[in-house]
Amino acid sequence: MARGKIEIKKIENSTNRQVTYSKRRGGIFKKAQELTVLCDAQVSLIMFSSTGKFSAYCSPSTTTKQIYDKYQEASGINLWSSHYEKMQNLLNKLEDDNNKLRKEIRQRIGEDLSGLEIEGLRGLEQNLESSVKVVRDKKYQVISSQTDTKRKKVKSLEQTHKDLGCSLAGKDAICDYGIAYNETLDYKSVLGLANDASHIFAFRIQPCQPNLHNAGYGIHDLRLA
């Protein structure tokens, strides 16, 4: 029984269309391979499915680029001219953007200002003021964070020293150890507390003198631990 003639038109069902494409693609590649072997021909095939999937075949004795070059020689059509023109336009655009950015950088450090009018200079000044404000706010944020960290370290040292002093004085002794530092120091001094021991004082209150002030002792009468 003879096979019926298949009408050549787009297959509407997407699943059937994909199955047909896969089968016929394999058949075309097989024929191209046979043509290469039997006839010593140079064959190159490039295919894209409806979903954008790429498939290609090229004879082992050549490359796709060599096929393109031979096609250009035979047809007189330059396949790369449009691509080269696009790349050249992109290169020129990137060079212009690079030159503008370099000029802006020079202007931000006070150079290459001769071509600016009053409006341009005013805008540059405002941009610099905004940038300085952002940098200054970040600096104060970092200083505040470091200051808080140093204060926490000092408080931790206070508690550690107090616990150590009481353990050395004995279980039944009534004593109090502490660390004192000048809280009126500016932030630079606070940041340097960990490396400058001259701002930290350790003292011990004697257990036999619970009220130093009533006994007539001043702050200089405290015995250093």
HELIX and SHEET records of a PDB file:
HELIX    1   1 SER A   14  CYS A   39  1                                  26    
HELIX    2   2 THR A   64  SER A   75  1                                  12    
HELIX    3   3 SER A   81  ARG A  108  1                                  28    
HELIX    4   4 ILE A  118  ALA A  169  1                                  52    
HELIX    5   5 TYR A  187  LEU A  191  1                                   5    
HELIX    6   6 ALA A  197  HIS A  199  5                                   3    
HELIX    7   7 ILE A  219  ASP A  221  5                                   3    
SHEET    1   A 2 SER A  44  PHE A  48  0                                        
SHEET    2   A 2 PHE A  54  CYS A  58 -1                                        
SHEET    1   B 3 ASP A 176  TYR A 181  0                                        
SHEET    2   B 3 ILE A 200  ILE A 205 -1                                        
SHEET    3   B 3 ARG A 223  LEU A 224 -1                                        
END                                                                             
